[in-house]
Amino acid sequence: MTQAVMQESYHSNVCELLKLEAAAILRAADRLNPQQIDRAVELLAGCTGKVVFSGIGKSGIVARKIASTLTSVGTAAVFLHPSDALHGDLGIVSGEDVAVLLSNSGETDEILAMLPYMKRRTVPMIAIVGNTGSSLARQAEVVLDASVDQEACPLNLAPTASTTVALAIGDALAMTLMQVKRFSREEYALNHPAGRLGKRLTIRVADLMHRGEANPVIAPDSSWLEVITAISRFGLGAVNVTDGSGLLLGLITDGDLRRAMQTCKPAEIENLRADALMTKRPIVISEKTLAYDALKLMEDRPSQIAVLPVVDDQHRSVGLLRLHDIVRFGL
């Protein structure tokens, strides 16, 4: 067999296995009992404590992932290893919790050993199982059928299609709960502050701007030399021009200075003042504005803006925001 034929064979095999797992999910969607699904969602949405997931082996890995997904989208969930549970960790389970137990066979010894103690705590149990006639299924309040006709494994042994179906059911429950709880993009962002989406929905101009003594401000009658000194001293590439009450009158950038030096006659340079160099009525922004919106304001235009004066409701200067500060923060 040539290398090309072998590679084509690999490609075909991988694609067929993907289709097998996809078909298993479709069959699971048709097989799930509507009343059992409704009851599962009701229990999870009404949980006043936390959702406790448990499973052994590959089922345990899937359980841990579903718990993580639920927690990130507004439903507090934890993973409890069955062996650890039987050696003291059952102490984290209370009557306000809901348990979700995963087992393909439904006969996992460690899971079954937990059940009397779950019942003693009056914890409702949802079973995601591949055998709806199993011991686990018989003792659970809700049974979600995660059975498959065959695994993707050529020996029909390694958990593959079955774990994919269990994971898909868990994801579907998590996304349904998001809708039930009306979990918003803003709430999602608060749970993901280190991610780009989280930053874009939570970080405001006030968090990134240069304020107070770091806010470069000069008077309108300042000389061109004082303007240069201020720009160099603060190192922000611009200064705000304000009156005695702090009202913003204009903005001077190092670009404004260069252009003035190019067009001004040598004899006139000495008499240049800030009010002649500044850009009057510059584009400004509030410190309450999302930093990502400020970024779009600076970039989504024919000529990009590198700095923005930050003003309060009375148009007084309160800071300066640079494009560089936003980009450096990772927005």
C-alpha positions as CSV (number, residue, x, y, z in Angstrom):
1,M,0.0,0.0,0.0
2,T,1.4,3.4,-1.0
3,Q,1.8,6.2,1.5
4,A,-0.9,8.2,-0.3
5,V,-3.4,5.3,-0.1
6,M,-2.5,4.8,3.6
7,Q,-3.1,8.4,4.4
8,E,-6.4,8.4,2.6
9,S,-7.3,5.3,4.6
10,Y,-6.5,7.1,7.8
11,H,-8.6,10.1,6.8
12,S,-11.5,7.9,5.9
13,N,-11.3,6.0,9.2
14,V,-11.1,9.1,11.3
15,C,-14.1,10.6,9.5
16,E,-16.2,7.5,9.9
17,L,-15.5,7.3,13.6
18,L,-16.5,11.0,14.0
19,K,-19.7,10.2,12.2
20,L,-20.3,7.2,14.5
21,E,-20.0,9.4,17.6
22,A,-22.2,12.2,16.0
23,A,-24.8,9.6,15.2
24,A,-24.7,8.4,18.8
25,I,-25.5,11.9,20.0
26,L,-28.4,12.1,17.6
27,R,-29.8,8.8,18.7
28,A,-29.5,9.9,22.4
29,A,-31.5,13.1,21.6
30,D,-34.3,10.9,20.3
31,R,-34.1,8.5,23.1
32,L,-34.1,10.9,26.1
33,N,-37.4,10.9,28.0
34,P,-39.0,14.4,28.0
35,Q,-40.4,14.1,31.5
36,Q,-37.0,13.0,32.9
37,I,-35.3,15.9,31.1
38,D,-37.8,18.4,32.5
39,R,-37.4,17.0,36.0
40,A,-33.6,17.2,35.8
41,V,-33.7,20.8,34.7
42,E,-36.2,21.7,37.5
43,L,-34.0,20.1,40.1
44,L,-30.9,21.8,38.8
45,A,-32.5,25.2,38.4
46,G,-34.1,25.0,41.8
47,C,-31.0,23.9,43.6
48,T,-30.3,26.2,46.5
49,G,-26.9,24.6,47.3
50,K,-24.5,23.2,44.7
51,V,-24.6,20.5,42.1
52,V,-22.3,17.6,43.1
53,F,-21.0,15.5,40.2
54,S,-19.4,12.1,40.6
55,G,-18.0,9.4,38.5
56,I,-15.1,6.9,38.1
57,G,-12.5,6.7,35.4
58,K,-13.5,8.2,32.0
59,S,-17.0,9.0,33.5
60,G,-15.2,10.9,36.3
61,I,-13.3,13.0,33.7
62,V,-16.6,13.8,31.9
63,A,-18.3,14.6,35.3
64,R,-15.5,17.0,36.2
65,K,-15.8,18.8,32.9
66,I,-19.6,19.2,33.1
67,A,-19.2,20.5,36.7
68,S,-16.6,23.1,35.4
69,T,-18.9,24.2,32.6
70,L,-21.9,24.6,35.0
71,T,-19.9,26.7,37.4
72,S,-18.7,29.0,34.6
73,V,-22.2,29.7,33.4
74,G,-23.9,30.5,36.7
75,T,-24.6,27.2,38.5
76,A,-22.2,26.3,41.3
77,A,-21.0,22.8,40.9
78,V,-18.2,20.6,42.3
79,F,-16.7,17.2,41.4
80,L,-16.6,14.6,44.2
81,H,-14.5,11.5,43.6
82,P,-16.4,8.5,44.8
83,S,-13.4,6.9,46.6
84,D,-12.6,10.2,48.4
85,A,-16.3,10.6,49.2
86,L,-16.3,7.3,51.1
87,H,-13.3,8.4,53.1
88,G,-14.5,11.7,54.5
89,D,-15.3,13.9,51.5
90,L,-19.0,13.2,51.7
91,G,-18.9,16.0,54.3
92,I,-19.2,18.6,51.5
93,V,-22.7,17.2,50.5
94,S,-25.8,18.7,52.1
95,G,-29.5,18.4,51.8
96,E,-29.6,21.6,49.7
97,D,-27.5,20.0,47.0
98,V,-28.3,18.0,43.9
99,A,-26.2,15.0,42.8
100,V,-25.4,14.1,39.2
101,L,-23.9,10.6,39.0
102,L,-22.3,9.3,35.8
103,S,-21.7,5.6,35.1
104,N,-22.0,3.9,31.7
105,S,-22.8,0.5,33.3
106,G,-24.8,1.9,36.2
107,E,-23.1,-0.7,38.4
108,T,-19.9,1.0,39.4
109,D,-19.2,-0.2,42.9
110,E,-17.9,3.1,44.3
111,I,-20.9,5.0,43.0
112,L,-23.4,2.5,44.4
113,A,-21.6,2.6,47.8
114,M,-22.3,6.3,48.0
115,L,-26.0,6.1,47.4
116,P,-27.2,5.2,50.9
117,Y,-25.4,8.2,52.3
118,M,-26.8,10.5,49.6
119,K,-30.3,9.3,50.5
120,R,-29.6,9.9,54.2
121,R,-28.9,13.5,53.4
122,T,-32.1,13.6,51.2
123,V,-30.0,14.7,48.2
124,P,-31.9,14.3,44.9
125,M,-29.9,12.2,42.5
126,I,-29.8,12.5,38.7
127,A,-28.2,9.5,36.9
128,I,-26.6,9.8,33.5
129,V,-26.2,6.1,32.6
130,G,-25.8,3.8,29.7
131,N,-28.0,1.2,31.3
132,T,-31.4,2.4,32.4
133,G,-32.2,-0.9,34.1
134,S,-29.1,-0.7,36.3
135,S,-28.8,-0.5,40.1
136,L,-27.9,3.2,39.8
137,A,-30.8,4.0,37.6
138,R,-33.3,2.2,39.9
139,Q,-32.3,4.3,42.9
140,A,-32.0,7.7,41.1
141,E,-34.8,10.2,41.1
142,V,-34.1,11.1,37.5
143,V,-32.6,8.8,34.8
144,L,-31.0,10.3,31.6
145,D,-30.4,7.6,29.0
146,A,-26.8,7.9,27.7
147,S,-26.7,4.5,26.1
148,V,-25.0,3.9,22.7
149,D,-25.3,1.0,20.2
150,Q,-21.5,0.7,20.0
151,E,-18.3,2.5,21.0
152,A,-16.1,4.1,18.4
153,C,-13.4,1.7,19.7
154,P,-12.8,-1.1,17.1
155,L,-13.0,-3.6,19.9
156,N,-16.2,-1.9,21.2
157,L,-14.5,-1.7,24.6
158,A,-12.8,1.7,25.2
159,P,-15.3,4.4,26.4
160,T,-15.6,6.7,23.4
161,A,-19.0,7.2,22.0
162,S,-20.5,6.6,25.4
163,T,-18.4,9.3,27.0
164,T,-19.1,11.7,24.1
165,V,-22.9,11.2,24.6
166,A,-22.6,11.7,28.4
167,L,-20.6,14.9,27.8
168,A,-23.1,16.2,25.3
169,I,-26.0,15.6,27.6
170,G,-24.2,17.5,30.4
171,D,-23.4,20.4,28.0
172,A,-27.0,20.5,26.9
173,L,-28.2,20.7,30.5
174,A,-25.7,23.5,31.3
175,M,-26.8,25.5,28.3
176,T,-30.5,25.0,29.1
177,L,-29.8,26.3,32.6
178,M,-28.2,29.4,31.2
179,Q,-31.4,30.2,29.4
180,V,-33.6,29.3,32.4
181,K,-31.5,31.6,34.7
182,R,-31.2,34.3,32.0
183,F,-27.4,34.2,32.5
184,S,-26.0,37.2,30.6
185,R,-22.8,38.0,28.7
186,E,-21.9,40.4,31.5
187,E,-22.3,37.7,34.1
188,Y,-20.3,35.3,32.0
189,A,-17.5,37.9,31.7
190,L,-17.4,38.3,35.5
191,N,-16.7,34.5,35.8
192,H,-14.0,34.8,33.1
193,P,-12.0,38.0,34.1
194,A,-8.8,36.7,32.6
195,G,-10.3,36.0,29.2
196,R,-10.5,38.5,26.4
197,L,-14.3,38.5,26.5
198,G,-14.3,39.1,30.3
199,K,-11.9,42.0,29.9
200,R,-14.0,43.5,27.1
201,L,-17.2,43.4,29.2
202,T,-15.8,44.5,32.5
203,I,-12.7,46.7,32.1
204,R,-13.6,50.4,31.9
205,V,-11.7,53.5,30.9
206,A,-11.2,54.4,34.6
207,D,-9.2,51.2,35.0
208,L,-6.6,52.1,32.4
209,M,-6.5,55.9,32.1
210,H,-3.8,58.2,33.5
211,R,-5.3,60.3,36.3
212,G,-4.4,62.7,39.1
213,E,-0.7,63.7,39.0
214,A,-0.2,61.4,36.0
215,N,-2.7,63.3,34.0
216,P,-0.7,65.9,31.9
217,V,-2.5,69.3,32.0
218,I,-1.3,72.7,30.9
219,A,-2.8,76.2,30.6
220,P,-3.8,77.6,27.3
221,D,-1.2,80.4,27.5
222,S,1.7,78.0,28.1
223,S,4.6,78.5,25.7
224,W,5.6,75.9,23.1
225,L,8.6,75.1,25.2
226,E,6.4,74.3,28.2
227,V,4.2,72.1,26.0
228,I,7.3,70.1,24.9
229,T,8.5,69.9,28.5
230,A,5.1,68.5,29.6
231,I,4.9,66.0,26.8
232,S,8.4,64.8,27.6
233,R,7.9,64.7,31.3
234,F,4.7,62.6,31.3
235,G,5.8,60.4,28.4
236,L,2.2,60.0,27.1
237,G,2.6,61.7,23.8
238,A,0.0,64.3,24.6
239,V,-1.2,66.9,27.1
240,N,-4.7,68.2,28.0
241,V,-5.2,72.0,27.8
242,T,-7.6,73.2,30.5
243,D,-8.8,76.5,32.0
244,G,-8.5,77.5,35.6
245,S,-11.5,75.4,36.6
246,G,-10.2,72.3,34.9
247,L,-12.6,72.6,31.9
248,L,-11.0,70.8,28.9
249,L,-10.3,73.3,26.1
250,G,-8.2,71.1,23.8
251,L,-5.5,68.5,23.3
252,I,-2.0,68.7,22.0
253,T,-0.1,65.7,20.7
254,D,3.5,65.3,19.8
255,G,2.2,65.1,16.2
256,D,0.6,68.5,16.6
257,L,3.9,69.9,17.7
258,R,5.8,68.4,14.7
259,R,3.3,69.8,12.3
260,A,3.5,73.2,13.8
261,M,7.3,73.2,13.6
262,Q,7.1,72.3,10.0
263,T,4.7,75.0,9.0
264,C,5.7,77.8,11.4
265,K,8.3,80.4,10.4
266,P,11.3,80.4,12.7
267,A,10.6,83.9,14.0
268,E,7.1,82.9,15.0
269,I,8.1,79.8,17.0
270,E,9.0,81.7,20.1
271,N,5.5,83.2,20.4
272,L,3.6,79.9,19.9
273,R,1.2,79.2,22.8
274,A,-0.7,76.1,23.7
275,D,-4.1,77.5,22.5
276,A,-2.6,77.9,19.0
277,L,-1.2,74.4,19.0
278,M,-4.1,72.5,20.4
279,T,-6.9,70.6,18.7
280,K,-10.0,72.3,19.8
281,R,-13.1,70.2,20.7
282,P,-11.2,66.9,20.6
283,I,-13.0,63.6,20.7
284,V,-13.4,62.8,24.4
285,I,-14.6,59.8,26.5
286,S,-16.1,59.2,29.9
287,E,-14.2,57.1,32.5
288,K,-17.4,55.0,32.9
289,T,-17.1,53.8,29.3
290,L,-16.0,50.2,28.6
291,A,-12.3,50.2,27.5
292,Y,-13.3,48.1,24.6
293,D,-15.7,50.7,23.4
294,A,-12.9,53.3,23.7
295,L,-10.7,51.0,21.6
296,K,-13.3,50.9,18.9
297,L,-13.8,54.7,19.0
298,M,-10.0,55.1,18.5
299,E,-9.6,52.5,15.8
300,D,-12.8,52.4,13.8
301,R,-12.3,55.6,11.9
302,P,-10.4,56.8,8.8
303,S,-7.6,58.3,10.9
304,Q,-6.7,56.4,14.0
305,I,-6.6,58.2,17.4
306,A,-3.7,57.4,19.7
307,V,-4.9,59.3,22.8
308,L,-8.3,60.3,24.2
309,P,-8.9,63.0,26.8
310,V,-11.2,61.6,29.6
311,V,-13.7,64.1,31.0
312,D,-16.4,64.1,33.6
313,D,-20.1,65.1,33.2
314,Q,-19.1,68.8,33.3
315,H,-16.5,68.3,30.6
316,R,-13.7,68.8,33.1
317,S,-10.4,66.9,32.4
318,V,-10.0,63.9,34.7
319,G,-7.4,61.9,32.7
320,L,-5.8,60.7,29.5
321,L,-6.2,57.3,27.8
322,R,-3.7,55.9,25.3
323,L,-4.4,53.3,22.7
324,H,-1.2,51.7,23.8
325,D,-2.6,51.2,27.3
326,I,-5.7,49.4,26.0
327,V,-3.7,47.1,23.6
328,R,-1.1,46.3,26.3
329,F,-3.9,45.2,28.6
330,G,-5.0,42.6,26.0
331,L,-8.2,43.9,24.7
